[in-house]
């Protein structure tokens, strides 16, 4: 009878305990563990990739800074040169129109010194001298603009 008591108690214990303590883990638990490991592996790979990209970017920026410093072509130097350039002032004078002169010939003569193209200079002459049609006659006086220090 003692034997049967033991067997009964064992059977009772097996029935009362959850299955996971008695038997091997089922396939669902194993697949969850494997999936978790895959996710961790993927995350580690991403971190490693990001670190590698960061290292490459730092190396690239350091190389760029070295090259820029070595050749002395920084933006600060360019701005400093621009500020130190001499500014030209606009001056106005009056000229007498000679025979055969027209606005385009005058523009060809003075436009470069004024910083204009010939067409822009002609328009500026018309505006300054209040010329409607752009015709001028010899002997008349015309106000012109030029740039100088």
N, CA and C atoms as a LAMMPS dump frame, in Angstrom:
ITEM: TIMESTEP
0
ITEM: NUMBER OF ATOMS
447
ITEM: BOX BOUNDS ff ff ff
-5.0000000000000000e+02 5.0000000000000000e+02
-5.0000000000000000e+02 5.0000000000000000e+02
-5.0000000000000000e+02 5.0000000000000000e+02
ITEM: ATOMS id mol type element x y z
1 1 1 N 0.798 -1.167 0
2 1 2 C 0 0 0
3 1 3 C 0.863 1.262 0
4 2 1 N 1.967 1.116 0.637
5 2 2 C 2.864 2.258 0.66
6 2 3 C 3.311 2.635 -0.742
7 3 1 N 3.492 1.699 -1.58
8 3 2 C 3.89 1.943 -2.957
9 3 3 C 2.803 2.682 -3.706
10 4 1 N 1.636 2.278 -3.516
11 4 2 C 0.548 2.927 -4.221
12 4 3 C 0.351 4.351 -3.715
13 5 1 N 0.646 4.593 -2.438
14 5 2 C 0.557 5.95 -1.899
15 5 3 C 1.564 6.856 -2.588
16 6 1 N 2.763 6.346 -2.749
17 6 2 C 3.789 7.122 -3.459
18 6 3 C 3.38 7.409 -4.888
19 7 1 N 2.897 6.413 -5.552
20 7 2 C 2.487 6.582 -6.95
21 7 3 C 1.327 7.554 -7.048
22 8 1 N 0.413 7.468 -6.1
23 8 2 C -0.716 8.405 -6.101
24 8 3 C -0.255 9.844 -5.879
25 9 1 N 0.654 9.981 -4.911
26 9 2 C 1.163 11.337 -4.644
27 9 3 C 1.928 11.899 -5.849
28 10 1 N 2.682 11.037 -6.481
29 10 2 C 3.441 11.477 -7.666
30 10 3 C 2.48 11.902 -8.769
31 11 1 N 1.47 11.114 -8.999
32 11 2 C 0.477 11.438 -10.024
33 11 3 C -0.258 12.724 -9.663
34 12 1 N -0.557 12.871 -8.39
35 12 2 C -1.223 14.093 -7.94
36 12 3 C -0.328 15.316 -8.156
37 13 1 N 0.946 15.198 -7.833
38 13 2 C 1.899 16.306 -8.019
39 13 3 C 2.055 16.667 -9.489
40 14 1 N 2.174 15.667 -10.36
41 14 2 C 2.303 15.906 -11.788
42 14 3 C 1.074 16.6 -12.341
43 15 1 N -0.077 16.261 -11.858
44 15 2 C -1.305 16.899 -12.332
45 15 3 C -1.448 18.338 -11.823
46 16 1 N -0.929 18.622 -10.627
47 16 2 C -1.08 19.96 -10.057
48 16 3 C -0.025 20.947 -10.575
49 17 1 N 1.13 20.471 -10.969
50 17 2 C 2.206 21.358 -11.458
51 17 3 C 1.929 21.774 -12.894
52 18 1 N 2.358 22.992 -13.228
53 18 2 C 2.231 23.398 -14.636
54 18 3 C 3.115 22.537 -15.515
55 19 1 N 2.746 22.422 -16.772
56 19 2 C 3.462 21.546 -17.699
57 19 3 C 4.881 22.006 -17.968
58 20 1 N 5.109 23.27 -17.93
59 20 2 C 6.444 23.753 -18.312
60 20 3 C 7.523 23.302 -17.341
61 21 1 N 7.167 23.022 -16.104
62 21 2 C 8.165 22.568 -15.146
63 21 3 C 8.5 21.095 -15.329
64 22 1 N 7.59 20.365 -15.883
65 22 2 C 7.766 18.924 -15.98
66 22 3 C 8.42 18.541 -17.289
67 23 1 N 7.94 19.104 -18.386
68 23 2 C 8.411 18.665 -19.701
69 23 3 C 9.379 19.69 -20.298
70 24 1 N 9.893 19.377 -21.451
71 24 2 C 10.786 20.264 -22.2
72 24 3 C 9.992 21.478 -22.69
73 25 1 N 10.663 22.606 -22.886
74 25 2 C 9.932 23.768 -23.404
75 25 3 C 9.365 23.465 -24.786
76 26 1 N 8.165 23.968 -25.048
77 26 2 C 7.548 23.701 -26.345
78 26 3 C 8.218 24.56 -27.425
79 27 1 N 7.896 24.288 -28.656
80 27 2 C 8.56 24.939 -29.789
81 27 3 C 8.29 26.436 -29.845
82 28 1 N 7.175 26.878 -29.275
83 28 2 C 6.855 28.3 -29.279
84 28 3 C 7.893 29.089 -28.484
85 29 1 N 8.268 28.568 -27.307
86 29 2 C 9.266 29.249 -26.486
87 29 3 C 10.627 29.282 -27.172
88 30 1 N 10.977 28.195 -27.822
89 30 2 C 12.251 28.124 -28.526
90 30 3 C 12.277 29.125 -29.674
91 31 1 N 11.188 29.209 -30.434
92 31 2 C 11.161 30.137 -31.565
93 31 3 C 11.198 31.587 -31.094
94 32 1 N 10.581 31.864 -29.925
95 32 2 C 10.636 33.223 -29.386
96 32 3 C 12.06 33.577 -28.978
97 33 1 N 12.776 32.646 -28.405
98 33 2 C 14.16 32.888 -28.024
99 33 3 C 15.023 33.139 -29.252
100 34 1 N 14.812 32.358 -30.291
101 34 2 C 15.584 32.511 -31.527
102 34 3 C 15.269 33.858 -32.174
103 35 1 N 13.988 34.229 -32.195
104 35 2 C 13.597 35.516 -32.772
105 35 3 C 14.217 36.662 -31.985
106 36 1 N 14.228 36.554 -30.663
107 36 2 C 14.838 37.583 -29.827
108 36 3 C 16.32 37.73 -30.116
109 37 1 N 16.993 36.601 -30.309
110 37 2 C 18.425 36.64 -30.63
111 37 3 C 18.658 37.29 -31.992
112 38 1 N 17.791 36.993 -32.966
113 38 2 C 17.915 37.611 -34.297
114 38 3 C 17.755 39.128 -34.207
115 39 1 N 16.77 39.567 -33.449
116 39 2 C 16.533 41.01 -33.302
117 39 3 C 17.749 41.673 -32.663
118 40 1 N 18.298 41.043 -31.638
119 40 2 C 19.497 41.591 -30.988
120 40 3 C 20.662 41.635 -31.963
121 41 1 N 20.823 40.605 -32.771
122 41 2 C 21.908 40.555 -33.75
123 41 3 C 21.756 41.676 -34.781
124 42 1 N 20.518 41.886 -35.254
125 42 2 C 20.258 42.95 -36.229
126 42 3 C 20.549 44.318 -35.607
127 43 1 N 20.125 44.52 -34.365
128 43 2 C 20.375 45.79 -33.686
129 43 3 C 21.87 46.029 -33.512
130 44 1 N 22.609 44.991 -33.17
131 44 2 C 24.061 45.129 -33.011
132 44 3 C 24.717 45.469 -34.343
133 45 1 N 24.247 44.847 -35.419
134 45 2 C 24.795 45.156 -36.745
135 45 3 C 24.535 46.612 -37.122
136 46 1 N 23.326 47.104 -36.829
137 46 2 C 22.999 48.503 -37.127
138 46 3 C 23.9 49.452 -36.364
139 47 1 N 24.095 49.172 -35.075
140 47 2 C 24.978 50.018 -34.271
141 47 3 C 26.39 50.024 -34.836
142 48 1 N 26.875 48.855 -35.224
143 48 2 C 28.221 48.756 -35.787
144 48 3 C 28.314 49.547 -37.094
145 49 1 N 27.275 49.451 -37.929
146 49 2 C 27.246 50.203 -39.184
147 49 3 C 27.27 51.702 -38.929
148 50 1 N 26.459 52.155 -37.951
149 50 2 C 26.424 53.584 -37.62
150 50 3 C 27.777 54.066 -37.125
151 51 1 N 28.427 53.27 -36.282
152 51 2 C 29.763 53.646 -35.796
153 51 3 C 30.751 53.769 -36.958
154 52 1 N 30.674 52.843 -37.887
155 52 2 C 31.579 52.857 -39.034
156 52 3 C 31.334 54.102 -39.894
157 53 1 N 30.058 54.44 -40.128
158 53 2 C 29.717 55.622 -40.915
159 53 3 C 30.204 56.88 -40.205
160 54 1 N 30.018 56.932 -38.859
161 54 2 C 30.496 58.081 -38.09
162 54 3 C 31.998 58.245 -38.218
163 55 1 N 32.73 57.142 -38.134
164 55 2 C 34.191 57.2 -38.265
165 55 3 C 34.596 57.711 -39.643
166 56 1 N 33.914 57.256 -40.678
167 56 2 C 34.22 57.7 -42.041
168 56 3 C 33.934 59.189 -42.189
169 57 1 N 32.798 59.655 -41.649
170 57 2 C 32.443 61.076 -41.752
171 57 3 C 33.456 61.946 -41.003
172 58 1 N 33.872 61.528 -39.817
173 58 2 C 34.862 62.29 -39.058
174 58 3 C 36.174 62.346 -39.831
175 59 1 N 36.593 61.229 -40.397
176 59 2 C 37.828 61.215 -41.183
177 59 3 C 37.702 62.129 -42.397
178 60 1 N 36.559 62.105 -43.058
179 60 2 C 36.345 62.968 -44.224
180 60 3 C 36.398 64.438 -43.839
181 61 1 N 35.717 64.809 -42.753
182 61 2 C 35.705 66.202 -42.324
183 61 3 C 37.091 66.677 -41.88
184 62 1 N 37.829 65.797 -41.214
185 62 2 C 39.188 66.173 -40.809
186 62 3 C 40.083 66.358 -42.028
187 63 1 N 39.938 65.501 -43.008
188 63 2 C 40.712 65.631 -44.242
189 63 3 C 40.359 66.922 -44.96
190 64 1 N 39.075 67.224 -45.038
191 64 2 C 38.628 68.454 -45.681
192 64 3 C 39.177 69.682 -44.954
193 65 1 N 39.131 69.664 -43.623
194 65 2 C 39.664 70.786 -42.839
195 65 3 C 41.158 70.942 -43.067
196 66 1 N 41.879 69.845 -43.142
197 66 2 C 43.315 69.911 -43.384
198 66 3 C 43.616 70.494 -44.757
199 67 1 N 42.912 70.017 -45.765
200 67 2 C 43.138 70.514 -47.129
201 67 3 C 42.801 71.993 -47.217
202 68 1 N 41.693 72.392 -46.616
203 68 2 C 41.294 73.801 -46.634
204 68 3 C 42.334 74.661 -45.934
205 69 1 N 42.796 74.23 -44.781
206 69 2 C 43.81 74.982 -44.048
207 69 3 C 45.136 74.994 -44.767
208 70 1 N 45.498 73.882 -45.385
209 70 2 C 46.786 73.779 -46.061
210 70 3 C 46.878 74.736 -47.246
211 71 1 N 45.839 74.813 -48.031
212 71 2 C 45.871 75.673 -49.2
213 71 3 C 45.44 77.104 -48.892
214 72 1 N 44.994 77.367 -47.678
215 72 2 C 44.656 78.725 -47.275
216 72 3 C 43.457 79.302 -47.991
217 73 1 N 42.53 78.47 -48.352
218 73 2 C 41.36 78.946 -49.096
219 73 3 C 40.114 78.908 -48.214
220 74 1 N 40.158 79.532 -47.081
221 74 2 C 38.992 79.533 -46.209
222 74 3 C 38.066 80.675 -46.582
223 75 1 N 36.85 80.584 -46.133
224 75 2 C 35.878 81.634 -46.409
225 75 3 C 36.278 82.942 -45.745
226 76 1 N 36.932 82.85 -44.584
227 76 2 C 37.32 84.065 -43.886
228 76 3 C 38.324 84.874 -44.702
229 77 1 N 39.253 84.192 -45.362
230 77 2 C 40.22 84.904 -46.201
231 77 3 C 39.518 85.578 -47.375
232 78 1 N 38.554 84.89 -47.959
233 78 2 C 37.831 85.457 -49.097
234 78 3 C 37.063 86.704 -48.679
235 79 1 N 36.402 86.663 -47.527
236 79 2 C 35.672 87.833 -47.05
237 79 3 C 36.62 88.977 -46.707
238 80 1 N 37.747 88.659 -46.127
239 80 2 C 38.705 89.698 -45.766
240 80 3 C 39.219 90.403 -47.021
241 81 1 N 39.456 89.649 -48.072
242 81 2 C 39.925 90.264 -49.313
243 81 3 C 38.855 91.161 -49.923
244 82 1 N 37.611 90.736 -49.828
245 82 2 C 36.53 91.555 -50.389
246 82 3 C 36.405 92.878 -49.656
247 83 1 N 36.526 92.859 -48.345
248 83 2 C 36.368 94.074 -47.571
249 83 3 C 37.511 95.051 -47.816
250 84 1 N 38.691 94.529 -48.073
251 84 2 C 39.831 95.416 -48.251
252 84 3 C 39.893 96.023 -49.653
253 85 1 N 39.058 95.551 -50.572
254 85 2 C 39.088 96.099 -51.923
255 85 3 C 38.629 97.555 -51.899
256 86 1 N 39.223 98.33 -52.757
257 86 2 C 38.903 99.751 -52.806
258 86 3 C 37.556 99.949 -53.486
259 87 1 N 36.748 100.775 -52.891
260 87 2 C 35.453 101.065 -53.483
261 87 3 C 35.597 102.223 -54.449
262 88 1 N 34.995 102.056 -55.588
263 88 2 C 35.01 103.114 -56.585
264 88 3 C 33.763 103.967 -56.413
265 89 1 N 33.948 105.252 -56.559
266 89 2 C 32.821 106.175 -56.43
267 89 3 C 32.322 106.572 -57.805
268 90 1 N 31.045 106.903 -57.863
269 90 2 C 30.443 107.355 -59.116
270 90 3 C 30.658 108.857 -59.241
271 91 1 N 31.126 109.272 -60.404
272 91 2 C 31.307 110.691 -60.694
273 91 3 C 30.55 111.027 -61.968
274 92 1 N 30.111 112.264 -62.05
275 92 2 C 29.367 112.744 -63.218
276 92 3 C 30.14 113.893 -63.832
277 93 1 N 30.12 113.928 -65.147
278 93 2 C 30.74 115.046 -65.866
279 93 3 C 29.924 115.33 -67.118
280 94 1 N 30.223 116.434 -67.736
281 94 2 C 29.507 116.828 -68.937
282 94 3 C 30.474 116.807 -70.112
283 95 1 N 30.044 116.247 -71.22
284 95 2 C 30.87 116.229 -72.434
285 95 3 C 30.091 116.877 -73.571
286 96 1 N 30.867 117.417 -74.524
287 96 2 C 30.22 118 -75.703
288 96 3 C 30.207 116.941 -76.795
289 97 1 N 29.062 116.803 -77.432
290 97 2 C 28.911 115.78 -78.47
291 97 3 C 29.578 116.274 -79.74
292 98 1 N 30.438 115.416 -80.298
293 98 2 C 31.166 115.742 -81.527
294 98 3 C 30.364 115.249 -82.737
295 99 1 N 30.692 115.746 -83.91
296 99 2 C 29.992 115.265 -85.111
297 99 3 C 30.208 113.751 -85.287
298 100 1 N 29.158 113.026 -85.588
299 100 2 C 29.227 111.564 -85.792
300 100 3 C 29 110.767 -84.517
301 101 1 N 28.894 111.437 -83.371
302 101 2 C 28.645 110.727 -82.107
303 101 3 C 27.17 110.355 -81.978
304 102 1 N 26.93 109.224 -81.34
305 102 2 C 25.578 108.843 -80.926
306 102 3 C 25.715 108.169 -79.546
307 103 1 N 24.602 107.82 -78.955
308 103 2 C 24.655 107.272 -77.594
309 103 3 C 25.447 105.962 -77.519
310 104 1 N 25.365 105.143 -78.554
311 104 2 C 26.075 103.865 -78.535
312 104 3 C 27.587 104.054 -78.601
313 105 1 N 28.048 105.006 -79.408
314 105 2 C 29.493 105.272 -79.467
315 105 3 C 29.993 105.823 -78.134
316 106 1 N 29.208 106.688 -77.535
317 106 2 C 29.588 107.236 -76.231
318 106 3 C 29.596 106.112 -75.187
319 107 1 N 28.611 105.23 -75.269
320 107 2 C 28.543 104.098 -74.334
321 107 3 C 29.756 103.189 -74.489
322 108 1 N 30.187 102.94 -75.721
323 108 2 C 31.376 102.105 -75.935
324 108 3 C 32.612 102.744 -75.318
325 109 1 N 32.678 104.072 -75.372
326 109 2 C 33.821 104.812 -74.842
327 109 3 C 33.852 104.824 -73.311
328 110 1 N 32.7 104.978 -72.653
329 110 2 C 32.682 105.215 -71.213
330 110 3 C 32.054 104.091 -70.367
331 111 1 N 31.386 103.126 -70.954
332 111 2 C 30.656 102.105 -70.189
333 111 3 C 31.578 101.244 -69.335
334 112 1 N 32.716 100.853 -69.868
335 112 2 C 33.624 99.969 -69.129
336 112 3 C 34.112 100.637 -67.844
337 113 1 N 34.434 101.912 -67.913
338 113 2 C 34.891 102.632 -66.729
339 113 3 C 33.784 102.882 -65.727
340 114 1 N 32.527 102.734 -66.135
341 114 2 C 31.406 102.969 -65.234
342 114 3 C 30.839 101.669 -64.676
343 115 1 N 31.323 100.529 -65.147
344 115 2 C 30.852 99.253 -64.643
345 115 3 C 29.536 98.801 -65.251
346 116 1 N 29.204 99.274 -66.436
347 116 2 C 27.962 98.904 -67.123
348 116 3 C 28.294 98.183 -68.423
349 117 1 N 27.308 97.483 -68.963
350 117 2 C 27.411 97.021 -70.351
351 117 3 C 26.997 98.205 -71.221
352 118 1 N 27.255 98.111 -72.517
353 118 2 C 26.928 99.224 -73.41
354 118 3 C 25.421 99.518 -73.398
355 119 1 N 24.59 98.474 -73.424
356 119 2 C 23.137 98.669 -73.431
357 119 3 C 22.667 99.307 -72.125
358 120 1 N 23.209 98.873 -71.007
359 120 2 C 22.838 99.47 -69.719
360 120 3 C 23.273 100.93 -69.647
361 121 1 N 24.444 101.214 -70.206
362 121 2 C 24.963 102.58 -70.162
363 121 3 C 24.095 103.513 -71.013
364 122 1 N 23.656 103.03 -72.175
365 122 2 C 22.773 103.841 -73.027
366 122 3 C 21.489 104.165 -72.273
367 123 1 N 20.901 103.168 -71.618
368 123 2 C 19.683 103.408 -70.846
369 123 3 C 19.929 104.39 -69.705
370 124 1 N 21.08 104.301 -69.056
371 124 2 C 21.423 105.228 -67.975
372 124 3 C 21.591 106.651 -68.519
373 125 1 N 22.221 106.774 -69.689
374 125 2 C 22.372 108.1 -70.302
375 125 3 C 21.013 108.712 -70.64
376 126 1 N 20.12 107.907 -71.198
377 126 2 C 18.773 108.392 -71.525
378 126 3 C 18.055 108.866 -70.268
379 127 1 N 18.17 108.085 -69.199
380 127 2 C 17.496 108.437 -67.953
381 127 3 C 18.087 109.707 -67.339
382 128 1 N 19.414 109.783 -67.288
383 128 2 C 20.066 110.933 -66.653
384 128 3 C 19.815 112.233 -67.423
385 129 1 N 19.819 112.144 -68.746
386 129 2 C 19.684 113.345 -69.569
387 129 3 C 18.254 113.579 -70.048
388 130 1 N 17.333 112.746 -69.59
389 130 2 C 15.909 112.856 -69.933
390 130 3 C 15.684 112.884 -71.443
391 131 1 N 16.291 111.918 -72.1
392 131 2 C 16.146 111.804 -73.558
393 131 3 C 15.018 110.812 -73.855
394 132 1 N 14.043 111.244 -74.66
395 132 2 C 12.903 110.384 -74.984
396 132 3 C 13.264 109.354 -76.044
397 133 1 N 13.808 109.807 -77.155
398 133 2 C 14.067 108.918 -78.284
399 133 3 C 15.533 108.513 -78.406
400 134 1 N 16.41 109.127 -77.663
401 134 2 C 17.817 108.755 -77.689
402 134 3 C 18.608 109.437 -78.795
403 135 1 N 18.052 110.444 -79.437
404 135 2 C 18.797 111.169 -80.468
405 135 3 C 19.55 112.327 -79.844
406 136 1 N 20.799 112.487 -80.258
407 136 2 C 21.622 113.615 -79.801
408 136 3 C 22.217 114.291 -81.025
409 137 1 N 22.543 115.571 -80.897
410 137 2 C 23.094 116.347 -82.013
411 137 3 C 24.433 116.92 -81.6
412 138 1 N 25.324 117.055 -82.596
413 138 2 C 26.653 117.586 -82.3
414 138 3 C 26.535 118.997 -81.724
415 139 1 N 27.431 119.29 -80.808
416 139 2 C 27.43 120.592 -80.156
417 139 3 C 26.653 120.592 -78.845
418 140 1 N 25.741 119.653 -78.643
419 140 2 C 24.999 119.58 -77.386
420 140 3 C 25.903 119.024 -76.291
421 141 1 N 25.494 119.26 -75.065
422 141 2 C 26.23 118.713 -73.92
423 141 3 C 25.427 117.557 -73.322
424 142 1 N 26.156 116.553 -72.889
425 142 2 C 25.544 115.345 -72.344
426 142 3 C 26.221 115.023 -71.017
427 143 1 N 25.431 114.719 -70.002
428 143 2 C 25.995 114.318 -68.71
429 143 3 C 26.26 112.836 -68.752
430 144 1 N 27.47 112.444 -68.349
431 144 2 C 27.85 111.024 -68.327
432 144 3 C 28.286 110.659 -66.913
433 145 1 N 28.304 109.374 -66.646
434 145 2 C 28.745 108.844 -65.356
435 145 3 C 29.97 107.968 -65.576
436 146 1 N 30.899 107.995 -64.59
437 146 2 C 32.059 107.106 -64.628
438 146 3 C 32.457 106.76 -63.2
439 147 1 N 33.217 105.724 -63.045
440 147 2 C 33.674 105.292 -61.707
441 147 3 C 35.148 105.619 -61.549
442 148 1 N 35.523 106.115 -60.366
443 148 2 C 36.918 106.415 -60.052
444 148 3 C 37.11 106.3 -58.56
445 149 1 N 38.37 106.259 -58.135
446 149 2 C 38.686 106.167 -56.704
447 149 3 C 38.498 107.476 -55.999
